[in-house]
Amino acid sequence: MKNPAVAVVGLVVVLFILSLSLFSVDQRQAALVFQLGEVVDIKKQPGLYLKLPLVQNIRYFDTRILTLDAVDPERFITSEKKNVLVDYYVKWRIKDVERFYVSFNGDEQRGVSRLAQTVNDGMRAEFGKRTVHDVVSGQRDNVMESLRKSADLDAHRFGVEVMDVRIKRVDLPTEVSESVYRRMEAERKRVANELRSTGFAEAEKIRADADKQREVIIAEAYRDAQRIKGEGDGRAAAIYGEAFGKNAEFYAFYRSMEAYKQSFASKNDVMVLQPNSEFFRYMKSPRGGK
C-alpha cells in the first residue's frame, strides 16, 4: 500500500517541478530569462522553453506595434509666436527588449513617458520653426516625417522603434479662435456686400440696356407699322380710284347704299336733312337723277 502512494506523490512532485521548469512564449511577446536578478537569456521566437525552477524567473514584454495617443491636445508655439493646440498619436514597438528593460529598470510606464517626452520635445522644435499655415497644410507631411525620424533616433537609445508619428488635428486656442472667427466673419461680410453692390450695379446696367432696346424695338415697330399702313392706305386709295374711274355712277350708287345702310341701322337713329338734299337722290331715282 505504501508503494502506490509513494508513486503518486512522486508523480505529483515531478509534475510540479516540471510545471515550474516550463514556460511558453507566443508570437506577440518576447521573454527575458532572469537568474538571481540578472538577464541570462532572451526568448524572441514563439514556443515552449525550459528554465531552472526556483532559480530562474521570466518577464514578458509586448513586442506588437503599440499606440501612444495624447490624452489632451498639447499647446505649442509657432515661429509667428502663435499658440496652437495639437492632437497627435505615435506608433511604436519594443525593438531591443533587454535594452528597454535596463534603461527603465523594467518599468514599462517610464518607457512610455520617456517616449511621449521625446515626441513632445521634437514637436516643440518643429513647430517653433514653422508658421501656422505650414503645420496645418503647407508642410504637414514634412513635419510628421521629421518628427518620426528625430523621435526614432532618440528612442533607439532605450530599445524602442518609432514606426510613425501622426498629427490628427491642429486647432487654435479658444481665445484666439474667437477673434479669428470674428475677423473671418467681418471679411466674409465685406466680400458679400461688395458682391451685392457689384451685382446691383450690373443688374441696373442690364435693366437700362433692356429698357433702351425695348424703346428702340417699339419705335422701329411703330415706324414699320405706319409705313405698312401708309402703303396699304395708298394701295386702297389707288384701288378705289381705279374702280371709281371704271364706273363712276355705279361707285357713287354703291357708296350711297352703304351710307343708307349705316345711317338707318337702328330705329333710334335720327337725321335732320332737307327733303331735296343730295343724300336722298338715289331714293328718288335709281339713277340718281333729281
Backbone as CSV, one residue per row, in Angstrom:
resi,resn,N_x,N_y,N_z,CA_x,CA_y,CA_z,C_x,C_y,C_z
1,MET,0.814,-1.210,0.000,0.000,0.000,0.000,0.840,1.249,0.000
2,LYS,2.043,1.157,0.584,2.884,2.351,0.622,3.505,2.642,-0.735
3,ASN,3.832,1.645,-1.507,4.496,1.858,-2.799,3.625,2.662,-3.778
4,PRO,2.332,2.353,-3.941,1.495,3.189,-4.824,1.367,4.625,-4.335
5,ALA,1.263,4.818,-3.029,1.145,6.172,-2.511,2.412,6.962,-2.772
6,VAL,3.535,6.284,-2.573,4.821,6.962,-2.846,4.926,7.302,-4.323
7,ALA,4.442,6.417,-5.190,4.497,6.661,-6.633,3.657,7.860,-7.016
8,VAL,2.459,7.945,-6.404,1.579,9.070,-6.720,2.198,10.371,-6.244
9,VAL,2.735,10.354,-5.026,3.376,11.561,-4.503,4.563,11.946,-5.367
10,GLY,5.334,10.931,-5.771,6.483,11.222,-6.639,6.062,11.813,-7.971
11,LEU,4.944,11.270,-8.528,4.447,11.798,-9.803,3.996,13.236,-9.659
12,VAL,3.317,13.538,-8.543,2.852,14.900,-8.313,4.031,15.855,-8.178
13,VAL,5.064,15.399,-7.451,6.255,16.240,-7.285,6.940,16.471,-8.617
14,VAL,7.028,15.420,-9.424,7.658,15.564,-10.751,6.870,16.538,-11.621
15,LEU,5.539,16.397,-11.608,4.709,17.309,-12.405,4.828,18.742,-11.912
16,PHE,4.905,18.903,-10.598,5.035,20.247,-10.051,6.371,20.878,-10.469
17,ILE,7.435,20.076,-10.356,8.761,20.592,-10.759,8.782,20.872,-12.257
18,LEU,8.114,19.984,-13.026,8.073,20.188,-14.476,7.304,21.459,-14.824
19,SER,6.210,21.719,-14.100,5.445,22.943,-14.358,6.261,24.184,-14.031
20,LEU,7.116,24.085,-13.029,7.977,25.202,-12.696,9.132,25.350,-13.663
21,SER,9.402,24.311,-14.451,10.542,24.322,-15.367,10.150,24.699,-16.789
22,LEU,8.845,24.803,-17.095,8.393,25.097,-18.454,7.755,26.493,-18.510
23,PHE,7.969,27.160,-19.621,7.262,28.422,-19.905,7.109,28.552,-21.410
24,SER,6.115,29.296,-21.824,5.831,29.452,-23.261,5.910,30.923,-23.646
25,VAL,6.223,31.142,-24.904,6.287,32.488,-25.487,5.461,32.472,-26.769
26,ASP,4.492,33.391,-26.889,3.724,33.445,-28.145,4.303,34.503,-29.077
27,GLN,3.717,34.600,-30.259,4.279,35.461,-31.304,4.143,36.938,-31.004
28,ARG,3.371,37.318,-30.013,3.184,38.722,-29.655,4.131,39.192,-28.571
29,GLN,4.978,38.286,-28.080,5.787,38.615,-26.916,7.260,38.295,-27.128
30,ALA,8.038,38.855,-26.229,9.438,38.455,-26.041,9.625,38.255,-24.542
31,ALA,10.458,37.303,-24.171,10.632,36.958,-22.761,12.085,37.125,-22.348
32,LEU,12.290,37.725,-21.181,13.610,37.824,-20.575,13.711,36.773,-19.478
33,VAL,14.796,35.990,-19.517,15.039,34.963,-18.508,16.029,35.528,-17.496
34,PHE,15.607,35.601,-16.231,16.435,36.151,-15.163,16.923,35.012,-14.263
35,GLN,18.154,35.152,-13.865,18.719,34.224,-12.884,19.418,35.041,-11.810
36,LEU,18.856,34.960,-10.621,19.363,35.735,-9.498,19.418,37.231,-9.825
37,GLY,18.389,37.718,-10.556,18.273,39.133,-10.853,19.017,39.604,-12.076
38,GLU,19.728,38.731,-12.750,20.466,39.103,-13.947,19.847,38.445,-15.175
39,VAL,19.897,39.165,-16.306,19.364,38.631,-17.558,20.362,37.626,-18.110
40,VAL,19.889,36.377,-18.269,20.772,35.331,-18.794,20.344,34.871,-20.184
41,ASP,19.149,35.173,-20.592,18.697,34.729,-21.910,17.513,35.580,-22.361
42,ILE,17.298,35.634,-23.669,16.160,36.339,-24.262,15.479,35.394,-25.243
43,LYS,14.195,35.210,-25.086,13.430,34.348,-25.978,12.513,35.226,-26.839
44,LYS,12.780,35.249,-28.152,12.005,36.073,-29.072,11.102,35.242,-29.977
45,GLN,11.460,33.970,-30.168,10.665,33.110,-31.041,9.573,32.417,-30.234
46,PRO,8.367,32.296,-30.797,7.288,31.618,-30.062,7.601,30.131,-29.884
47,GLY,7.196,29.594,-28.739,7.410,28.173,-28.468,7.414,27.875,-26.993
48,LEU,7.782,26.602,-26.661,7.835,26.126,-25.280,9.288,25.983,-24.874
49,TYR,9.655,26.523,-23.702,11.055,26.541,-23.261,11.158,26.007,-21.834
50,LEU,12.438,25.632,-21.485,12.750,25.145,-20.152,13.499,26.208,-19.360
51,LYS,13.312,26.161,-18.028,14.057,27.038,-17.138,14.367,26.283,-15.852
52,LEU,15.259,26.836,-15.102,15.602,26.234,-13.817,14.582,26.676,-12.779
53,PRO,13.833,25.751,-12.218,12.799,26.141,-11.252,13.409,26.734,-9.997
54,LEU,12.735,27.737,-9.485,13.103,28.421,-8.252,14.406,29.203,-8.354
55,VAL,15.075,29.100,-9.503,16.325,29.825,-9.712,16.149,30.902,-10.781
56,GLN,15.437,30.531,-11.812,15.200,31.455,-12.914,13.731,31.900,-12.916
57,ASN,13.496,33.141,-13.292,12.134,33.665,-13.455,12.032,34.388,-14.797
58,ILE,10.805,34.564,-15.253,10.552,35.069,-16.601,9.801,36.398,-16.513
59,ARG,10.159,37.321,-17.439,9.455,38.612,-17.554,9.069,38.799,-19.023
60,TYR,7.789,39.010,-19.282,7.285,39.128,-20.647,7.117,40.599,-21.026
61,PHE,7.386,40.876,-22.323,7.197,42.215,-22.870,6.446,42.101,-24.195
62,ASP,5.502,43.011,-24.396,4.704,43.038,-25.625,5.542,43.637,-26.750
63,THR,5.713,42.896,-27.844,6.527,43.382,-28.973,5.662,43.813,-30.159
64,ARG,4.355,43.883,-29.980,3.492,44.353,-31.062,3.655,45.871,-31.246
65,ILE,3.117,46.368,-32.382,3.114,47.813,-32.607,2.034,48.424,-31.728
66,LEU,2.449,49.310,-30.842,1.551,49.922,-29.867,1.258,51.363,-30.256
67,THR,0.224,51.908,-29.652,-0.187,53.285,-29.950,-0.063,54.141,-28.696
68,LEU,0.655,55.231,-28.837,0.724,56.238,-27.786,-0.138,57.415,-28.235
69,ASP,-1.276,57.565,-27.611,-2.234,58.602,-28.005,-2.278,59.666,-26.915
70,ALA,-2.112,60.917,-27.328,-2.131,62.014,-26.355,-3.504,62.115,-25.707
71,VAL,-3.521,62.214,-24.382,-4.792,62.310,-23.657,-5.490,63.626,-23.983
72,ASP,-4.755,64.725,-23.922,-5.279,66.056,-24.239,-4.379,66.706,-25.276
73,PRO,-4.921,67.585,-26.119,-4.080,68.295,-27.085,-2.982,69.096,-26.382
74,GLU,-1.792,69.064,-26.976,-0.654,69.798,-26.426,-0.592,71.193,-27.043
75,ARG,-0.128,72.173,-26.259,-0.008,73.545,-26.732,1.441,73.793,-27.169
76,PHE,1.600,74.288,-28.423,2.924,74.615,-28.955,2.893,76.028,-29.534
77,ILE,4.081,76.602,-29.689,4.212,77.960,-30.224,4.899,77.885,-31.580
78,THR,4.298,78.534,-32.587,4.869,78.540,-33.931,5.910,79.650,-34.051
79,SER,6.531,79.720,-35.232,7.530,80.764,-35.476,6.925,82.156,-35.464
80,GLU,5.584,82.233,-35.641,4.896,83.526,-35.593,4.512,83.912,-34.164
81,LYS,4.954,83.118,-33.198,4.625,83.344,-31.782,3.127,83.179,-31.532
82,LYS,2.520,82.249,-32.251,1.108,81.955,-32.062,0.952,80.582,-31.425
83,ASN,0.023,80.487,-30.480,-0.248,79.225,-29.808,-1.183,78.363,-30.655
84,VAL,-0.862,77.071,-30.721,-1.733,76.116,-31.398,-1.876,74.884,-30.504
85,LEU,-3.041,74.258,-30.597,-3.306,73.017,-29.866,-3.200,71.859,-30.839
86,VAL,-2.345,70.892,-30.522,-2.041,69.792,-31.436,-2.448,68.472,-30.792
87,ASP,-3.232,67.703,-31.521,-3.612,66.356,-31.092,-2.893,65.367,-32.005
88,TYR,-2.194,64.410,-31.426,-1.363,63.515,-32.230,-1.348,62.121,-31.601
89,TYR,-0.788,61.160,-32.345,-0.543,59.828,-31.798,0.750,59.284,-32.397
90,VAL,1.314,58.273,-31.707,2.607,57.688,-32.094,2.441,56.174,-32.174
91,LYS,2.965,55.582,-33.247,3.022,54.132,-33.387,4.452,53.674,-33.066
92,TRP,4.592,52.773,-32.087,5.926,52.357,-31.654,5.904,50.896,-31.209
93,ARG,7.098,50.330,-31.078,7.226,48.964,-30.560,8.587,48.798,-29.899
94,ILE,8.651,47.803,-29.022,9.916,47.492,-28.353,10.763,46.656,-29.306
95,LYS,11.896,47.200,-29.701,12.778,46.503,-30.633,13.861,45.704,-29.902
96,ASP,14.460,46.285,-28.872,15.502,45.627,-28.079,14.962,45.486,-26.652
97,VAL,14.487,44.265,-26.321,13.827,44.051,-25.033,14.792,44.264,-23.872
98,GLU,15.993,43.743,-23.980,16.955,43.857,-22.878,17.337,45.314,-22.632
99,ARG,17.589,46.069,-23.708,17.944,47.476,-23.535,16.782,48.257,-22.939
100,PHE,15.573,47.949,-23.374,14.403,48.622,-22.823,14.280,48.348,-21.326
101,TYR,14.507,47.095,-20.935,14.409,46.738,-19.516,15.479,47.439,-18.697
102,VAL,16.703,47.439,-19.204,17.807,48.044,-18.471,17.624,49.559,-18.379
103,SER,17.142,50.192,-19.473,17.009,51.646,-19.498,16.011,52.146,-18.464
104,PHE,14.948,51.388,-18.238,13.888,51.864,-17.339,13.694,50.935,-16.138
105,ASN,14.695,50.080,-15.907,14.657,49.179,-14.751,13.379,48.351,-14.724
106,GLY,12.950,47.961,-15.897,11.775,47.105,-16.010,10.443,47.812,-15.910
107,ASP,10.425,49.132,-15.761,9.173,49.879,-15.625,8.705,50.335,-17.017
108,GLU,7.717,49.658,-17.556,7.243,49.983,-18.905,6.599,51.363,-18.949
109,GLN,5.936,51.762,-17.884,5.288,53.064,-17.875,6.296,54.189,-17.988
110,ARG,7.463,54.009,-17.373,8.530,55.000,-17.517,8.988,55.100,-18.963
111,GLY,9.035,53.962,-19.650,9.408,53.966,-21.070,8.410,54.717,-21.928
112,VAL,7.118,54.518,-21.636,6.074,55.228,-22.387,6.166,56.726,-22.127
113,SER,6.391,57.099,-20.865,6.507,58.521,-20.528,7.719,59.146,-21.214
114,ARG,8.832,58.394,-21.264,10.035,58.925,-21.916,9.794,59.106,-23.414
115,LEU,9.104,58.162,-24.034,8.797,58.295,-25.463,7.890,59.492,-25.713
116,ALA,6.884,59.688,-24.863,5.987,60.835,-25.014,6.760,62.134,-24.878
117,GLN,7.708,62.194,-23.937,8.506,63.396,-23.761,9.401,63.650,-24.964
118,THR,9.949,62.577,-25.538,10.789,62.710,-26.732,9.995,63.293,-27.897
119,VAL,8.786,62.752,-28.146,7.955,63.252,-29.245,7.525,64.687,-28.966
120,ASN,7.187,64.984,-27.715,6.767,66.334,-27.349,7.876,67.347,-27.607
121,ASP,9.110,67.006,-27.233,10.245,67.910,-27.476,10.474,68.108,-28.974
122,GLY,10.348,67.025,-29.729,10.523,67.144,-31.176,9.475,68.035,-31.811
123,MET,8.233,67.908,-31.352,7.163,68.750,-31.881,7.388,70.213,-31.515
124,ARG,7.835,70.450,-30.299,8.093,71.830,-29.899,9.141,72.453,-30.801
125,ALA,10.176,71.678,-31.136,11.239,72.196,-32.004,10.736,72.407,-33.428
126,GLU,9.951,71.455,-33.957,9.462,71.557,-35.334,8.461,72.694,-35.487
127,PHE,7.544,72.830,-34.546,6.545,73.894,-34.635,7.189,75.262,-34.449
128,GLY,8.249,75.323,-33.680,8.927,76.602,-33.488,9.617,77.110,-34.733
129,LYS,9.825,76.247,-35.720,10.490,76.641,-36.966,9.503,76.934,-38.093
130,ARG,8.198,76.734,-37.850,7.227,76.834,-38.938,6.048,77.721,-38.539
131,THR,5.329,78.186,-39.574,4.154,79.029,-39.370,2.922,78.151,-39.187
132,VAL,1.818,78.801,-38.833,0.557,78.066,-38.674,0.146,77.415,-39.978
133,HIS,0.291,78.130,-41.075,-0.073,77.582,-42.390,0.760,76.353,-42.708
134,ASP,2.036,76.387,-42.373,2.906,75.245,-42.661,2.463,73.999,-41.905
135,VAL,2.163,74.145,-40.638,1.827,72.968,-39.839,0.395,72.496,-40.089
136,VAL,-0.455,73.374,-40.608,-1.835,72.966,-40.883,-1.939,72.259,-42.218
137,SER,-1.326,72.819,-43.250,-1.488,72.222,-44.572,-0.223,72.245,-45.412
138,GLY,0.515,73.342,-45.340,1.624,73.519,-46.269,2.709,72.468,-46.164
139,GLN,3.228,72.214,-44.946,4.327,71.277,-44.765,3.995,70.213,-43.718
140,ARG,2.748,69.834,-43.631,2.324,68.905,-42.583,3.007,67.549,-42.725
141,ASP,3.083,67.038,-43.935,3.734,65.738,-44.147,5.212,65.803,-43.786
142,ASN,5.860,66.902,-44.152,7.282,67.041,-43.809,7.482,67.107,-42.299
143,VAL,6.573,67.793,-41.621,6.668,67.895,-40.158,6.559,66.513,-39.533
144,MET,5.591,65.711,-39.952,5.387,64.383,-39.368,6.568,63.464,-39.648
145,GLU,7.112,63.513,-40.858,8.265,62.670,-41.183,9.493,63.090,-40.387
146,SER,9.698,64.391,-40.253,10.828,64.875,-39.462,10.681,64.476,-37.997
147,LEU,9.453,64.554,-37.469,9.199,64.126,-36.094,9.479,62.638,-35.915
148,ARG,9.058,61.840,-36.861,9.291,60.398,-36.758,10.775,60.074,-36.725
149,LYS,11.535,60.708,-37.609,12.971,60.432,-37.672,13.682,60.854,-36.387
150,SER,13.379,62.052,-35.899,14.060,62.524,-34.689,13.663,61.695,-33.470
151,ALA,12.357,61.341,-33.366,11.915,60.527,-32.239,12.499,59.123,-32.312
152,ASP,12.566,58.552,-33.500,13.116,57.208,-33.655,14.603,57.180,-33.319
153,LEU,15.323,58.231,-33.710,16.754,58.292,-33.413,17.007,58.320,-31.906
154,ASP,16.210,59.079,-31.189,16.384,59.156,-29.742,15.881,57.885,-29.056
155,ALA,14.778,57.305,-29.578,14.194,56.125,-28.930,15.068,54.893,-29.085
156,HIS,15.918,54.848,-30.124,16.796,53.695,-30.300,17.736,53.522,-29.111
157,ARG,18.014,54.580,-28.411,18.931,54.501,-27.284,18.363,53.682,-26.135
158,PHE,17.030,53.605,-26.041,16.452,52.778,-24.984,15.616,51.629,-25.555
159,GLY,15.981,51.168,-26.761,15.423,49.930,-27.304,14.050,50.033,-27.912
160,VAL,13.629,51.213,-28.306,12.294,51.417,-28.885,12.428,51.884,-30.331
161,GLU,11.557,51.399,-31.198,11.491,51.844,-32.592,10.193,52.611,-32.810
162,VAL,10.303,53.833,-33.322,9.126,54.654,-33.616,8.733,54.409,-35.073
163,MET,7.567,53.846,-35.264,7.100,53.490,-36.610,6.481,54.682,-37.339
164,ASP,5.727,55.506,-36.591,5.029,56.612,-37.249,4.612,57.639,-36.201
165,VAL,4.558,58.893,-36.622,4.030,59.982,-35.807,2.998,60.711,-36.662
166,ARG,1.778,60.795,-36.191,0.696,61.403,-36.960,0.046,62.538,-36.179
167,ILE,-0.139,63.654,-36.872,-0.855,64.792,-36.302,-2.316,64.681,-36.726
168,LYS,-3.184,64.499,-35.762,-4.607,64.328,-36.072,-5.284,65.652,-36.377
169,ARG,-4.999,66.662,-35.592,-5.617,67.966,-35.837,-4.791,69.054,-35.175
170,VAL,-4.893,70.242,-35.760,-4.223,71.430,-35.224,-5.287,72.509,-35.075
171,ASP,-5.482,72.974,-33.848,-6.502,73.984,-33.566,-5.863,75.189,-32.895
172,LEU,-6.545,76.299,-33.041,-6.152,77.490,-32.294,-6.813,77.453,-30.916
173,PRO,-6.201,78.024,-29.905,-6.852,78.092,-28.589,-8.176,78.837,-28.681
174,THR,-9.040,78.603,-27.712,-10.393,79.171,-27.744,-10.376,80.689,-27.819
175,GLU,-9.500,81.317,-27.018,-9.469,82.775,-27.012,-8.986,83.338,-28.344
176,VAL,-8.114,82.602,-29.016,-7.620,83.051,-30.324,-8.640,82.732,-31.410
177,SER,-9.278,81.564,-31.298,-10.244,81.148,-32.316,-11.392,82.139,-32.438
178,GLU,-11.868,82.647,-31.302,-12.994,83.581,-31.346,-12.637,84.848,-32.113
179,SER,-11.452,85.398,-31.848,-11.049,86.613,-32.568,-10.823,86.324,-34.046
180,VAL,-10.253,85.153,-34.334,-10.049,84.780,-35.746,-11.385,84.623,-36.457
181,TYR,-12.334,83.969,-35.796,-13.648,83.784,-36.399,-14.353,85.121,-36.623
182,ARG,-14.186,86.037,-35.673,-14.797,87.367,-35.850,-14.192,88.085,-37.049
183,ARG,-12.866,88.002,-37.186,-12.233,88.635,-38.352,-12.685,87.969,-39.647
184,MET,-12.764,86.655,-39.630,-13.225,85.934,-40.825,-14.659,86.312,-41.172
185,GLU,-15.510,86.426,-40.129,-16.903,86.799,-40.371,-16.999,88.206,-40.953
186,ALA,-16.213,89.143,-40.396,-16.225,90.511,-40.915,-15.729,90.555,-42.355
187,GLU,-14.690,89.761,-42.656,-14.155,89.735,-44.021,-15.174,89.148,-44.985
188,ARG,-15.841,88.075,-44.564,-16.850,87.468,-45.428,-18.018,88.423,-45.675
189,LYS,-18.412,89.168,-44.628,-19.498,90.142,-44.813,-19.084,91.240,-45.767
190,ARG,-17.818,91.688,-45.645,-17.337,92.734,-46.554,-17.369,92.242,-47.995
191,VAL,-16.891,91.027,-48.208,-16.891,90.464,-49.561,-18.324,90.293,-50.070
192,ALA,-19.227,89.831,-49.177,-20.626,89.648,-49.584,-21.270,90.973,-49.966
193,ASN,-21.018,92.024,-49.179,-21.571,93.346,-49.503,-20.999,93.879,-50.817
194,GLU,-19.717,93.634,-51.019,-19.101,94.078,-52.272,-19.712,93.350,-53.468
195,LEU,-19.935,92.057,-53.312,-20.547,91.286,-54.393,-21.990,91.737,-54.640
196,ARG,-22.709,92.029,-53.544,-24.085,92.519,-53.724,-24.105,93.854,-54.460
197,SER,-23.185,94.770,-54.083,-23.128,96.075,-54.748,-22.792,95.920,-56.222
198,THR,-21.824,95.068,-56.497,-21.449,94.820,-57.891,-22.609,94.216,-58.665
199,GLY,-23.309,93.242,-58.025,-24.456,92.614,-58.683,-25.572,93.598,-58.936
200,PHE,-25.827,94.496,-57.955,-26.886,95.502,-58.132,-26.544,96.448,-59.278
201,ALA,-25.263,96.867,-59.363,-24.845,97.758,-60.451,-24.994,97.067,-61.803
202,GLU,-24.587,95.794,-61.846,-24.725,95.059,-63.102,-26.191,94.878,-63.473
203,ALA,-27.037,94.628,-62.459,-28.466,94.476,-62.725,-29.066,95.763,-63.288
204,GLU,-28.697,96.906,-62.691,-29.195,98.182,-63.191,-28.721,98.444,-64.615
205,LYS,-27.476,98.077,-64.880,-26.932,98.264,-66.232,-27.692,97.405,-67.237
206,ILE,-27.938,96.146,-66.866,-28.665,95.240,-67.760,-30.101,95.725,-67.943
207,ARG,-30.716,96.187,-66.821,-32.105,96.681,-66.907,-32.199,97.924,-67.805
208,ALA,-31.235,98.840,-67.672,-31.238,100.045,-68.504,-31.049,99.692,-69.982
209,ASP,-30.140,98.746,-70.226,-29.908,98.324,-71.610,-31.155,97.659,-72.190
210,ALA,-31.823,96.842,-71.363,-33.047,96.191,-71.833,-34.143,97.217,-72.126
211,ASP,-34.292,98.233,-71.247,-35.287,99.286,-71.485,-34.969,100.053,-72.769
212,LYS,-33.686,100.310,-72.976,-33.287,101.018,-74.195,-33.637,100.199,-75.434
213,GLN,-33.307,98.913,-75.390,-33.615,98.057,-76.541,-35.126,97.964,-76.750
214,ARG,-35.876,97.923,-75.631,-37.342,97.858,-75.744,-37.880,99.096,-76.449
215,GLU,-37.401,100.287,-76.026,-37.865,101.524,-76.668,-37.507,101.556,-78.144
216,VAL,-36.282,101.088,-78.450,-35.854,101.073,-79.861,-36.728,100.134,-80.670
217,ILE,-37.011,98.949,-80.090,-37.828,97.971,-80.817,-39.251,98.500,-81.032
218,ILE,-39.811,99.110,-79.963,-41.167,99.666,-80.097,-41.202,100.781,-81.145
219,ALA,-40.184,101.659,-81.123,-40.129,102.758,-82.095,-39.997,102.219,-83.518
220,GLU,-39.122,101.250,-83.708,-38.955,100.682,-85.048,-40.227,99.970,-85.497
221,ALA,-40.885,99.250,-84.538,-42.120,98.566,-84.906,-43.213,99.573,-85.283
222,TYR,-43.317,100.673,-84.511,-44.304,101.704,-84.836,-44.001,102.331,-86.189
223,ARG,-42.709,102.589,-86.442,-42.331,103.155,-87.740,-42.707,102.216,-88.874
224,ASP,-42.398,100.907,-88.706,-42.717,99.945,-89.766,-44.228,99.806,-89.929
225,ALA,-44.957,99.871,-88.785,-46.415,99.763,-88.871,-47.009,100.944,-89.624
226,GLN,-46.502,102.141,-89.306,-47.007,103.318,-90.008,-46.670,103.264,-91.493
227,ARG,-45.475,102.769,-91.771,-45.097,102.682,-93.200,-45.987,101.679,-93.930
228,ILE,-46.203,100.512,-93.280,-47.049,99.497,-93.914,-48.488,99.998,-94.041
229,LYS,-48.961,100.692,-92.971,-50.312,101.241,-93.030,-50.435,102.271,-94.135
230,GLY,-49.420,103.129,-94.269,-49.443,104.129,-95.342,-49.453,103.471,-96.708
231,GLU,-48.607,102.427,-96.830,-48.594,101.724,-98.120,-49.958,101.091,-98.397
232,GLY,-50.563,100.499,-97.341,-51.893,99.890,-97.521,-52.942,100.931,-97.900
233,ASP,-52.889,102.085,-97.173,-53.864,103.131,-97.499,-53.653,103.623,-98.929
234,GLY,-52.387,103.726,-99.329,-52.121,104.175,-100.695,-52.649,103.202,-101.733
235,ARG,-52.401,101.903,-101.455,-52.909,100.893,-102.399,-54.430,100.872,-102.409
236,ALA,-55.039,101.028,-101.203,-56.510,101.053,-101.152,-57.055,102.250,-101.934
237,ALA,-56.412,103.420,-101.747,-56.871,104.604,-102.478,-56.711,104.412,-103.973
238,ALA,-55.608,103.755,-104.368,-55.395,103.511,-105.794,-56.462,102.580,-106.340
239,ILE,-56.805,101.552,-105.541,-57.821,100.601,-105.988,-59.180,101.293,-106.079
240,TYR,-59.481,102.103,-105.010,-60.737,102.851,-105.060,-60.773,103.774,-106.271
241,GLY,-59.682,104.468,-106.531,-59.638,105.400,-107.661,-59.815,104.681,-108.980
242,GLU,-59.163,103.496,-109.076,-59.279,102.730,-110.322,-60.703,102.236,-110.523
243,ALA,-61.300,101.777,-109.412,-62.685,101.309,-109.514,-63.630,102.468,-109.851
244,PHE,-63.437,103.632,-109.216,-64.267,104.795,-109.496,-64.115,105.245,-110.942
245,GLY,-62.931,105.125,-111.474,-62.696,105.544,-112.862,-63.383,104.643,-113.863
246,LYS,-63.554,103.366,-113.539,-64.166,102.439,-114.472,-65.676,102.671,-114.577
247,ASN,-66.355,102.960,-113.449,-67.812,103.192,-113.469,-68.159,104.111,-112.315
248,ALA,-68.061,105.382,-112.597,-68.257,106.367,-111.536,-69.681,106.355,-111.013
249,GLU,-70.661,106.135,-111.891,-72.048,106.141,-111.472,-72.346,104.983,-110.514
250,PHE,-71.850,103.795,-110.881,-72.081,102.628,-110.020,-71.370,102.799,-108.655
251,TYR,-70.174,103.378,-108.678,-69.429,103.585,-107.449,-70.158,104.563,-106.522
252,ALA,-70.716,105.645,-107.136,-71.481,106.600,-106.348,-72.728,105.942,-105.768
253,PHE,-73.384,105.076,-106.594,-74.564,104.362,-106.133,-74.208,103.428,-104.961
254,TYR,-73.122,102.708,-105.106,-72.700,101.743,-104.067,-72.376,102.480,-102.780
255,ARG,-71.701,103.593,-102.892,-71.346,104.353,-101.699,-72.598,104.907,-101.018
256,SER,-73.572,105.300,-101.784,-74.823,105.815,-101.221,-75.583,104.715,-100.504
257,MET,-75.582,103.490,-101.100,-76.245,102.370,-100.446,-75.575,102.045,-99.093
258,GLU,-74.288,102.091,-99.077,-73.571,101.855,-97.821,-73.902,102.938,-96.796
259,ALA,-73.996,104.166,-97.258,-74.354,105.272,-96.349,-75.752,105.086,-95.801
260,TYR,-76.720,104.674,-96.682,-78.062,104.418,-96.208,-78.071,103.313,-95.154
261,LYS,-77.328,102.264,-95.440,-77.293,101.111,-94.536,-76.738,101.493,-93.164
262,GLN,-75.688,102.262,-93.136,-75.082,102.682,-91.877,-75.953,103.717,-91.161
263,SER,-76.639,104.575,-91.928,-77.429,105.655,-91.314,-78.709,105.126,-90.675
264,PHE,-79.336,104.113,-91.276,-80.597,103.605,-90.779,-80.458,102.231,-90.136
265,ALA,-79.324,101.983,-89.502,-79.085,100.673,-88.884,-79.915,100.498,-87.629
266,SER,-80.247,101.584,-86.942,-81.006,101.489,-85.695,-82.254,102.349,-85.786
267,LYS,-83.283,101.875,-85.064,-84.533,102.635,-85.072,-84.413,103.935,-84.308
268,ASN,-83.434,104.027,-83.498,-83.273,105.222,-82.669,-82.442,106.307,-83.354
269,ASP,-81.907,105.982,-84.550,-81.093,106.983,-85.241,-81.992,108.111,-85.775
270,VAL,-81.502,109.323,-85.673,-82.262,110.497,-86.132,-81.370,111.334,-87.023
271,MET,-81.860,111.731,-88.195,-81.125,112.608,-89.099,-82.037,113.793,-89.455
272,VAL,-81.489,114.976,-89.447,-82.247,116.185,-89.799,-81.667,116.720,-91.103
273,LEU,-82.419,116.536,-92.221,-81.962,116.951,-93.549,-83.136,117.600,-94.292
274,GLN,-82.831,118.388,-95.318,-83.857,118.962,-96.185,-84.356,117.900,-97.154
275,PRO,-85.562,117.926,-97.536,-86.112,116.886,-98.439,-85.388,116.843,-99.781
276,ASN,-84.929,117.961,-100.227,-84.241,117.982,-101.520,-82.739,117.809,-101.389
277,SER,-82.296,117.215,-100.269,-80.855,117.026,-100.028,-80.285,116.013,-101.013
278,GLU,-79.057,116.220,-101.360,-78.337,115.316,-102.258,-78.280,113.905,-101.683
279,PHE,-78.427,113.766,-100.368,-78.298,112.460,-99.728,-79.403,111.501,-100.162
280,PHE,-80.583,112.065,-100.542,-81.724,111.210,-100.875,-81.913,111.028,-102.368
281,ARG,-80.938,111.381,-103.122,-81.177,111.374,-104.574,-81.378,109.957,-105.099
282,TYR,-80.741,108.919,-104.555,-80.957,107.556,-105.046,-82.242,106.955,-104.495
283,MET,-82.827,107.612,-103.521,-84.163,107.173,-103.069,-85.266,107.690,-104.003
284,LYS,-84.958,108.787,-104.674,-85.919,109.349,-105.607,-85.805,108.732,-106.987
285,SER,-84.576,108.378,-107.372,-84.373,107.817,-108.713,-83.235,106.806,-108.646
286,PRO,-83.437,105.610,-109.234,-82.358,104.589,-109.193,-81.078,105.081,-109.841
287,ARG,-81.196,106.040,-110.767,-80.005,106.525,-111.435,-79.470,107.779,-110.752
288,GLY,-80.136,108.225,-109.748,-79.637,109.386,-109.016,-80.070,110.704,-109.606
289,GLY,-81.015,110.725,-110.495,-81.436,111.983,-111.086,-82.286,112.792,-110.122
290,LYS,-82.343,114.086,-110.337,-83.111,114.962,-109.456,-84.515,115.096,-109.955
